[in-house]
Amino acid sequence: MKLVKLIANLGYGSRKDVTLMFREGRITDADGEVLYADDKVAHEAIHIDGKPLDPPAGLTLMLNKPVGYTCSTKDVGRLIYDLLPSRFRHRSPLLSSVGRLDRDTSGLLLMTDDGQLLHRIVSPKAQLAKVYEATLAQDLRGDEGAIFASGTLMLESETTPLAPAVLEVLGARQARLTLTEGRYHQVRRMFAAVGNHVEALHRSRIGGLSLGDLPAGQWRVLDAVDVQRLFGSAG
């Protein structure tokens, strides 16, 4: 792929914009030598304004999404893309969220421009466990764990029961819930089905991958070892 197209596809600007960047000498190699549009150079050796070029197509990252941000490219208000370099939303192929966290849910969100990886993660066959910590409006009754584990719980307006889920009681109004599905607003609807209301919700783990000490609002690129760890718990 020619350098102009490569850099434009990474969201740095249109091909016209990138051509101008070459003319201005803003694109160099790792030693600071000016590159030209027809040069052949390894991706990792390309710098723009002295900074390494963003990762190529196949980028996957984890974001610790704060409350108040929407998993969208177009909605009004604060978007998850506002937490990333602005050029990331212009990458081609598109950098998409892997599933969604609603506006009022915080925690681990995966994003990738690798379509095959995205489908592998969200496929029901993957059986990737997703772990949530919930703060509830009312005290737990004590029977919620058995109901969630039964595999018979039906959510309103749905025709198939939920797969069994594991509930761990953390306090009178605190619970950890592990799911292998990803239905719309599932955790909130599950607690609503047993007469409770989720006041705060945080996702801490997907498969074998957790947020660790990543601060809210921050992100990091995942490498091959991270992706392997993601699927590790699902075999």
Secondary structure, 3 states (H helix, E strand, C coil): CCHHHHHHHCCCCCHHHHHHHHHCCCEECCCCCECCCCCCCCHHHCEECCEECCCCCCCEEEEEECCCCECCCCCCCCEHHHHCCHHHHHCCCCCEECCCCCCCEEEEEEEECCHHHHHHHHCHHHCCCEEEEEEECCCCCCCHHHHHHCCCCCCCCCCCCCCCCEEEEEECCEEEEEECCCCCCHHHHHHHHCCCCEEEEEEEEECCEECCCCCCCCEEECCHHHHHHHHHCCC
